[in-house]
Amino acid sequence: MNIMSASNTTGTSNKQGIKVLLAGSLLQLFLGIIYVWSVFAAPVSAQLSWNIESVKLTSSFMLSFFVVGILVSGKLQTKVPTQYLALTGGLMLAAGTFATAFVPASAPWLIYMTYGVIGGFGVGAAYSAVLATAQQWFPKKRGFATGVSVCAFGFATVIFAPLVELLVGRFGLKSTFLILSGAFLAMVLATFRFIKLPQAAAAAAGKAAAALPEQKQYTLKQALATKEFYFITASLMLGTAAYFVLNPSFKTMAADRRLDGALATALVMVTGVANALGRLVLPLLSDKIGHTRAAFAALAATAVCALLLCFAQSFAFMAVVAVIAFCFGGYSGIYPVITAGYFGAKNMGANYGAVMVGFALSALLLPMGIGLLPSVMTKFIVLGTMAAFGAALAALLIAQQKKKA
């Protein structure tokens, strides 16, 4: 899609909005380091003589505080300029990564604090500020703006995973953390000043700001009082469960489905690319067919593919897994738009932060619960059923929209 044509919000090209979107996307690319911890796990375990499972737990801390950062940053966006929230978040990520380089082998658990808590919170704070800003610059193309932004966030895996391996192999683990912290610092200092809401940018330039769409702008308290909030949150939780449960086992599952070592490794790369594409394609599609309808389609596809895993083999298995990854990426692009569509763009940061609690529960609790099931087939059936329930909730939202129309 042509960026210039997609960015038309007032009848003229939204040049400032494009600058905001590009700067935010560059920052998002670096914030996406949150998904690359698995590459650090083995070298961290070796250097600190720390159990690999304990090392992997760092990603759970980072993801949990990522959601906390989104929620806190969202609440502050009506009081603190978004560029300063993006700056603070980026500085926290840089500081947490810098501190991680000096974690001693005598206290390896400090990584939970440096990389997990400080870094994760910082990523969430900046992520929320960038998303909220992008949506307000493109009120008629929210799917486009959100898709570009979260695609950059997801594409970080494709870039940073091999880069981190190269840096660790050439310079060592400590120097890699120091190099990354410097890169994060440089990027946030270069981009944060562009992350301004239309109202703030217009005031600085002495111009009139573009108005928000005419709809009720729900506060978080008001959004929590609606049944739509719980339908949205629950459907996100149920839809993302399949990816969170299956992702750690994609490579080992591939070996059981007649895929050799090279193809099993390729499968991991395919899921990363599918995830990034879903973040861009599904939000763009949602601008055409409706955001809730796009969510319903992704949830239904996830349900079908989870059930197909019961018997899919070889390349069919790769295709099914790729669709699940594609839909998972799409949820990251669609649900911020759905949240703004129902509750308004003004307080989107806070409202979407609350919706993301469903995402966190899906990432942290459901894998443990489903892991207790007796057989692999049972897990696939349960995951498919959960996604189907998510699709049903999306269908209820669509039905309510039709009644109000």
C-alpha positions as CSV (number, residue, x, y, z in Angstrom):
1,M,0.0,0.0,0.0
2,N,1.2,3.5,-0.8
3,I,2.0,5.3,2.5
4,M,1.1,8.7,1.1
5,S,-2.4,7.6,0.0
6,A,-3.0,5.6,3.1
7,S,-2.2,8.6,5.3
8,N,-4.8,11.0,4.1
9,T,-6.8,12.1,7.1
10,T,-8.0,15.6,6.2
11,G,-7.9,15.6,2.4
12,T,-4.2,16.6,2.2
13,S,-1.2,14.4,2.7
14,N,-0.4,13.9,6.4
15,K,3.3,14.6,6.1
16,Q,3.8,15.1,9.8
17,G,1.9,12.0,10.6
18,I,4.2,10.0,8.3
19,K,7.2,11.4,10.2
20,V,5.7,10.3,13.5
21,L,4.8,6.9,12.1
22,L,8.3,6.3,10.7
23,A,10.1,7.5,13.8
24,G,7.8,5.4,16.0
25,S,8.3,2.3,13.8
26,L,12.1,2.7,14.1
27,L,11.8,2.9,17.8
28,Q,9.4,-0.1,17.9
29,L,12.0,-2.2,15.9
30,F,14.4,-1.8,18.8
31,L,11.7,-2.3,21.5
32,G,11.0,-5.6,19.9
33,I,14.1,-7.0,21.6
34,I,11.5,-8.3,24.2
35,Y,10.9,-11.3,21.9
36,V,14.6,-12.3,21.5
37,W,15.5,-13.5,25.0
38,S,15.6,-17.1,23.8
39,V,18.8,-16.3,21.9
40,F,20.4,-15.1,25.1
41,A,19.3,-18.0,27.2
42,A,22.2,-20.5,26.4
43,P,25.1,-18.0,26.7
44,V,23.7,-16.4,29.9
45,S,23.3,-19.9,31.4
46,A,26.9,-20.8,30.5
47,Q,28.4,-17.5,31.7
48,L,26.6,-17.3,35.0
49,S,26.5,-21.1,35.6
50,W,22.7,-20.8,36.0
51,N,20.0,-23.4,35.3
52,I,18.7,-22.9,31.8
53,E,15.0,-23.0,32.9
54,S,15.7,-20.3,35.5
55,V,17.3,-18.2,32.7
56,K,14.3,-18.6,30.5
57,L,12.0,-17.3,33.2
58,T,13.5,-13.9,32.5
59,S,11.2,-13.6,29.5
60,S,8.2,-14.1,31.8
61,F,9.3,-11.2,34.0
62,M,9.9,-9.1,30.9
63,L,6.5,-9.9,29.4
64,S,4.6,-9.3,32.7
65,F,6.2,-5.9,33.2
66,F,5.7,-5.1,29.5
67,V,2.0,-5.2,30.2
68,V,2.4,-3.2,33.4
69,G,4.4,-0.6,31.4
70,I,1.6,-0.4,28.8
71,L,-1.0,0.2,31.5
72,V,1.0,2.8,33.5
73,S,2.1,4.7,30.4
74,G,-1.5,4.6,29.1
75,K,-2.8,6.1,32.3
76,L,-0.2,8.9,32.2
77,Q,-0.8,9.9,28.5
78,T,-3.5,12.4,29.4
79,K,-1.0,14.2,31.8
80,V,2.5,13.6,30.4
81,P,3.4,14.3,26.7
82,T,3.8,11.0,24.8
83,Q,7.3,11.9,23.6
84,Y,8.5,12.0,27.3
85,L,6.9,8.6,28.0
86,A,8.6,7.2,24.9
87,L,11.9,8.7,26.1
88,T,11.5,7.4,29.6
89,G,10.7,3.9,28.3
90,G,13.6,3.8,25.9
91,L,16.0,5.0,28.6
92,M,14.7,2.3,31.0
93,L,15.4,-0.4,28.3
94,A,18.9,1.0,27.7
95,A,19.6,1.2,31.4
96,G,18.2,-2.3,32.1
97,T,20.3,-3.8,29.3
98,F,23.4,-1.9,30.5
99,A,22.9,-3.2,34.1
100,T,22.4,-6.7,32.8
101,A,26.0,-6.7,31.5
102,F,27.3,-6.4,35.1
103,V,25.1,-9.0,36.8
104,P,27.5,-11.3,38.8
105,A,27.5,-15.1,38.8
106,S,26.9,-14.9,42.6
107,A,23.5,-13.3,42.1
108,P,22.2,-14.3,38.6
109,W,18.6,-13.7,39.7
110,L,19.3,-9.9,39.4
111,I,18.7,-10.4,35.6
112,Y,15.0,-10.7,36.5
113,M,15.2,-7.1,37.8
114,T,17.5,-5.5,35.3
115,Y,16.4,-7.1,32.0
116,G,13.0,-8.4,33.1
117,V,11.4,-5.7,35.3
118,I,13.3,-2.5,34.3
119,G,13.7,-3.4,30.6
120,G,10.2,-4.9,30.3
121,F,8.5,-1.9,31.9
122,G,10.4,0.4,29.7
123,V,9.4,-1.5,26.5
124,G,5.8,-1.4,27.5
125,A,5.8,2.3,28.4
126,A,7.4,3.3,25.1
127,Y,5.3,0.8,23.1
128,S,2.1,2.3,24.5
129,A,3.1,5.9,23.7
130,V,4.1,5.1,20.1
131,L,0.9,3.2,19.4
132,A,-1.4,5.8,20.9
133,T,0.3,8.6,19.0
134,A,0.2,6.7,15.7
135,Q,-3.5,6.1,16.0
136,Q,-4.3,9.7,16.7
137,W,-2.4,10.9,13.6
138,F,-4.3,8.4,11.4
139,P,-7.9,8.4,12.8
140,K,-9.4,7.1,9.5
141,K,-6.6,4.6,8.9
142,R,-6.0,3.2,12.4
143,G,-5.4,-0.3,11.1
144,F,-2.7,1.0,8.7
145,A,-0.9,3.0,11.4
146,T,-1.1,0.3,14.0
147,G,-0.1,-2.4,11.5
148,V,3.0,-0.5,10.5
149,S,4.0,0.1,14.1
150,V,3.5,-3.4,15.5
151,C,5.0,-5.0,12.4
152,A,8.2,-3.2,13.1
153,F,8.0,-4.4,16.7
154,G,7.5,-8.0,15.6
155,F,10.1,-7.9,12.9
156,A,12.7,-7.3,15.5
157,T,13.0,-11.1,16.0
158,V,14.1,-11.5,12.3
159,I,16.8,-8.8,12.7
160,F,18.0,-9.1,16.3
161,A,18.1,-12.9,16.7
162,P,20.9,-13.5,14.2
163,L,22.6,-10.2,15.2
164,V,22.7,-11.1,18.9
165,E,24.2,-14.5,18.0
166,L,26.9,-12.8,15.9
167,L,27.7,-10.3,18.6
168,V,27.9,-12.9,21.3
169,G,30.2,-15.1,19.2
170,R,32.5,-12.2,18.2
171,F,32.5,-10.0,21.3
172,G,31.2,-12.0,24.2
173,L,28.0,-11.7,26.2
174,K,28.9,-8.7,28.4
175,S,30.0,-6.6,25.4
176,T,26.9,-7.6,23.5
177,F,24.7,-6.2,26.3
178,L,26.8,-3.0,26.3
179,I,26.6,-2.6,22.5
180,L,22.8,-3.1,22.6
181,S,22.3,-0.7,25.4
182,G,24.2,1.9,23.5
183,A,22.1,1.2,20.4
184,F,18.9,1.6,22.3
185,L,20.1,4.8,23.9
186,A,21.0,6.3,20.5
187,M,17.7,5.2,18.9
188,V,15.4,6.6,21.6
189,L,17.4,9.9,21.6
190,A,17.1,10.2,17.8
191,T,13.3,9.4,17.7
192,F,11.5,10.4,20.8
193,R,11.0,14.1,19.9
194,F,8.8,13.0,16.9
195,I,6.4,11.0,19.2
196,K,4.0,13.8,19.6
197,L,0.2,13.7,19.6
198,P,-1.5,15.9,16.9
199,Q,-2.7,18.4,19.5
200,A,0.8,18.8,21.0
201,A,2.5,19.1,17.6
202,A,-0.1,21.6,16.4
203,A,0.3,23.7,19.6
204,A,4.1,23.8,19.1
205,A,3.6,24.9,15.5
206,G,0.8,27.4,16.3
207,K,-1.7,25.5,14.2
208,A,-5.1,23.9,14.7
209,A,-5.0,20.2,15.6
210,A,-7.1,17.6,13.8
211,A,-10.1,16.7,15.9
212,L,-10.6,13.2,17.2
213,P,-13.5,11.3,15.6
214,E,-16.9,12.2,17.1
215,Q,-17.5,9.4,19.6
216,K,-17.5,9.0,23.4
217,Q,-14.0,9.0,24.8
218,Y,-14.2,6.4,27.6
219,T,-12.0,6.6,30.6
220,L,-10.6,3.3,31.9
221,K,-13.2,3.2,34.7
222,Q,-16.0,3.7,32.1
223,A,-14.5,1.0,29.8
224,L,-14.3,-1.5,32.7
225,A,-18.0,-1.0,33.3
226,T,-19.0,-2.3,29.8
227,K,-19.4,-5.9,28.8
228,E,-17.7,-5.2,25.5
229,F,-14.4,-4.7,27.4
230,Y,-14.6,-8.2,28.8
231,F,-15.6,-9.7,25.4
232,I,-12.5,-8.0,23.8
233,T,-10.1,-9.0,26.6
234,A,-11.3,-12.6,26.8
235,S,-11.2,-13.1,23.0
236,L,-7.6,-11.8,23.0
237,M,-6.7,-14.2,25.8
238,L,-8.3,-17.2,24.1
239,G,-7.0,-16.5,20.7
240,T,-3.3,-16.0,21.6
241,A,-3.1,-19.1,23.8
242,A,-2.4,-21.5,20.9
243,Y,0.8,-19.6,19.9
244,F,2.0,-19.2,23.5
245,V,1.5,-22.8,24.3
246,L,3.0,-24.2,21.0
247,N,5.8,-21.7,20.3
248,P,8.4,-23.2,22.7
249,S,7.8,-26.6,21.1
250,F,7.6,-25.8,17.4
251,K,11.1,-27.2,16.7
252,T,10.7,-30.4,18.6
253,M,7.2,-30.9,17.3
254,A,8.6,-30.6,13.7
255,A,10.8,-33.6,14.3
256,D,7.8,-35.6,15.2
257,R,6.0,-34.5,12.0
258,R,8.6,-35.9,9.6
259,L,10.6,-32.6,9.2
260,D,14.4,-33.0,9.3
261,G,16.7,-30.7,11.3
262,A,17.1,-28.1,8.5
263,L,13.4,-27.9,7.9
264,A,12.7,-27.7,11.7
265,T,15.0,-24.7,11.9
266,A,13.4,-23.2,8.8
267,L,10.0,-23.6,10.6
268,V,11.2,-21.3,13.4
269,M,12.2,-18.7,10.8
270,V,8.9,-19.1,8.9
271,T,6.9,-18.5,12.1
272,G,8.9,-15.3,12.8
273,V,8.2,-14.0,9.3
274,A,4.5,-15.0,9.4
275,N,4.2,-13.3,12.8
276,A,5.6,-10.0,11.4
277,L,3.4,-10.2,8.3
278,G,0.3,-10.8,10.3
279,R,1.0,-7.6,12.3
280,L,0.8,-5.6,9.0
281,V,-1.6,-7.5,6.8
282,L,-4.5,-8.1,9.2
283,P,-4.7,-4.5,10.4
284,L,-4.7,-3.3,6.8
285,L,-7.4,-5.8,6.0
286,S,-9.4,-4.7,9.0
287,D,-9.6,-1.1,7.6
288,K,-11.5,-2.7,4.6
289,I,-13.7,-5.3,6.2
290,G,-14.0,-4.0,9.8
291,H,-11.7,-4.5,12.7
292,T,-14.0,-6.9,14.7
293,R,-14.7,-8.9,11.6
294,A,-10.9,-9.3,11.0
295,A,-10.5,-10.4,14.6
296,F,-13.3,-13.0,14.1
297,A,-11.6,-14.3,11.0
298,A,-8.2,-14.6,12.8
299,L,-9.8,-16.4,15.8
300,A,-11.7,-18.8,13.6
301,A,-8.5,-19.6,11.6
302,T,-6.6,-20.2,14.8
303,A,-9.3,-22.6,16.0
304,V,-9.3,-24.6,12.8
305,C,-5.5,-24.8,12.6
306,A,-5.2,-25.8,16.2
307,L,-7.5,-28.7,15.5
308,L,-5.7,-29.6,12.2
309,L,-2.5,-30.0,14.3
310,C,-4.0,-33.3,15.5
311,F,-3.1,-34.9,12.2
312,A,-1.1,-32.5,10.0
313,Q,2.3,-33.8,8.9
314,S,5.4,-32.6,7.1
315,F,4.8,-29.4,5.0
316,A,1.1,-29.3,5.9
317,F,2.3,-29.0,9.5
318,M,4.5,-26.1,8.6
319,A,1.6,-24.4,6.8
320,V,-0.7,-24.8,9.8
321,V,1.8,-23.5,12.2
322,A,2.6,-20.5,9.9
323,V,-1.2,-19.6,9.9
324,I,-1.3,-19.7,13.7
325,A,1.8,-17.4,13.9
326,F,0.3,-15.1,11.3
327,C,-2.9,-14.8,13.3
328,F,-1.0,-14.2,16.5
329,G,0.9,-11.4,14.9
330,G,-2.4,-10.0,13.6
331,Y,-3.9,-9.8,17.1
332,S,-1.2,-7.3,18.1
333,G,-2.3,-5.1,15.2
334,I,-6.1,-5.5,15.4
335,Y,-6.8,-5.3,19.1
336,P,-5.4,-1.8,19.7
337,V,-7.7,-0.6,16.9
338,I,-10.7,-2.5,18.3
339,T,-10.0,-0.9,21.7
340,A,-9.9,2.6,20.2
341,G,-12.9,1.8,18.1
342,Y,-15.1,0.9,21.0
343,F,-13.7,3.3,23.7
344,G,-12.2,6.2,21.7
345,A,-8.6,7.1,20.9
346,K,-8.1,9.7,23.7
347,N,-7.5,7.1,26.4
348,M,-6.5,4.3,24.2
349,G,-3.2,3.8,26.0
350,A,-4.9,3.1,29.4
351,N,-7.8,1.1,27.9
352,Y,-5.6,-1.1,25.8
353,G,-3.2,-1.6,28.7
354,A,-6.1,-3.1,30.6
355,V,-7.1,-5.3,27.6
356,M,-3.5,-6.5,27.5
357,V,-4.1,-8.2,30.9
358,G,-5.8,-10.9,28.8
359,F,-2.6,-11.2,26.7
360,A,-0.5,-11.5,29.9
361,L,-2.7,-14.2,31.4
362,S,-2.6,-16.1,28.1
363,A,1.2,-15.9,28.1
364,L,1.9,-16.8,31.7
365,L,-1.0,-18.9,33.1
366,L,-2.5,-20.8,30.2
367,P,0.8,-22.6,29.1
368,M,1.2,-23.9,32.6
369,G,-2.4,-25.1,32.9
370,I,-2.6,-26.7,29.4
371,G,0.8,-28.2,30.1
372,L,-0.8,-30.4,32.7
373,L,-3.1,-32.1,30.1
374,P,-2.4,-35.8,29.6
375,S,-1.8,-35.9,25.8
376,V,-0.7,-33.7,22.9
377,M,-3.9,-34.3,21.1
378,T,-5.9,-33.2,24.1
379,K,-3.9,-30.0,24.1
380,F,-4.6,-29.3,20.5
381,I,-8.4,-29.9,21.0
382,V,-8.5,-27.6,24.0
383,L,-6.6,-24.8,22.2
384,G,-8.9,-25.1,19.2
385,T,-11.9,-25.0,21.4
386,M,-10.6,-21.9,23.3
387,A,-10.0,-20.0,20.0
388,A,-13.5,-21.0,18.9
389,F,-14.9,-19.5,22.0
390,G,-12.9,-16.4,21.3
391,A,-14.4,-16.3,17.8
392,A,-17.9,-16.6,19.3
393,L,-17.2,-13.6,21.5
394,A,-16.1,-11.6,18.4
395,A,-19.3,-12.7,16.7
396,L,-21.3,-11.3,19.6
397,L,-19.5,-8.0,19.3
398,I,-20.3,-7.9,15.5
399,A,-24.0,-8.7,16.3
400,Q,-24.1,-5.8,18.8
401,Q,-22.6,-3.5,16.2
402,K,-25.3,-4.4,13.7
403,K,-28.0,-3.7,16.3
404,K,-26.6,-0.2,17.0
405,A,-26.2,0.6,13.3
